[in-house]
Amino acid sequence: MERSALQVNTPELAGRYLMQTGRRLPVTFVRGQGCVLYDDQGRQYLDLVAGIAVNLLGHAHPEVLAAVQRQAGELIHASNLYFTQPQVELARRLVELSFESRVFFCNSGAEANETAIKLARKWGAKNRDGAYEIIAAIGSFHGRTLATVTAGGQHKYSDPFKPLPDGFVHVAYNDIEAIKAATTARTVAVLLEPVMGEIGVIPAAPGFLKQVREWCDGQNLLLILDEVQTGLGRTGRWFAHQHHGITPDVMTLAKGLGGGVPIGACLANPRADVFEPGDHGSTFGGNPLACAAALAVLHVVERDGLVGHAAEMGDLLRESLADLGAKEVRGLGLMQAFEFAEPRAKAFQQACLEGGLIVNAVDEHSVRLVPPLIVTPAEIERAHATMREASK
Ligand SMILES: Cc1ncc(COP(=O)(O)O)c(C=O)c1O
């Protein structure tokens, strides 16, 4: 296949050959380096979206590249019929960084949450008289499989696919009384994002997750935290729940874990880990290539102190958003958003794009920024200058 021919007609070919599942901005990226992306016209863009909170180390990081190259030359895939070293090493590393648990690897955030849902249902069958219902938050986002799109509290994503699976109820986020009122004998777990990302970066209120943890303990429920977007340093801690002084029973990860190589993970503590051989599986999940990439990401994040750096850069980024005419700025670490009173987020996103800056309008009012953890003060300053222009 000649790449040059593809590049010239990419949007046109996409219209003809790709299912039209989402709207794309009119740009075709061909290359990236650090926090900069290059399009097929040779234009460069400062990237404050990082593939939607994925490229923790930016683009083309030499150590991720070296790890992928090395692993590709040794063993890309062998299946989960056998042991492979990168997979167990990665599991050990994740457990060391988080809490006493064991890990199931998959390929995406949705699959990680699907795993958590299945785990909770099996746990309910064994420990709570067949309870299966999961309480989740209105406005949450947990993926696009049938179960996870139902778990997510946004009708626009799930209604076209009715009938939906049974067993999910939704309550207001940051409202412990609503969770208490929704709990019944059928309830098996509470599933929450520590910061709701897709809906526009809504952090858990101080004390909320602690109250949920206590309620789950008192009622014998599992607490499942979806850290697909918040995990791995993004919020200025390795995992966002660490801001709240609590530990979940089950935690899901994906996005940043592989630094761009698809991988997801579901961690469960000994109480929740009820899977037995045959219960669950994935052909590609945790294959050596993805795990080698993830090990390189974790190594660099740790060695270069990028979790603390994310906290510092998050403060800087947040301060820089104060003069854009937004009615609200909110977020945690390098997961920030601002909301305009008027419906102009999409126009703002387009103006930024034209100014060589990538931001993410999550709807008509809110703009999300989830840059690589390696972003520098100079890059934040540059981004701010472009955003100032775009906000005029
Ligand atoms: C919190 C959260 N959970 C799950 C997902 C789904 O992840 P994936 O798109 O990898 O399936 C996302 C994706 O945006 C997310 O933000």
The ligand as an ORCA input file, in Angstrom:
! r2SCAN-3c Opt
* xyz 0 1
  C     -13.538      6.599     32.644
  C     -13.551      5.805     31.377
  N     -13.877      4.508     31.415
  C     -13.894      3.752     30.315
  C     -13.595      4.282     29.081
  C     -13.635      3.421     27.864
  O     -12.343      3.132     27.450
  P     -12.088      2.541     25.984
  O     -12.468      3.606     25.008
  O     -10.621      2.215     25.979
  O     -12.936      1.322     25.851
  C     -13.259      5.637     28.980
  C     -12.957      6.228     27.670
  O     -13.037      7.412     27.463
  C     -13.228      6.420     30.157
  O     -12.919      7.711     30.127
*
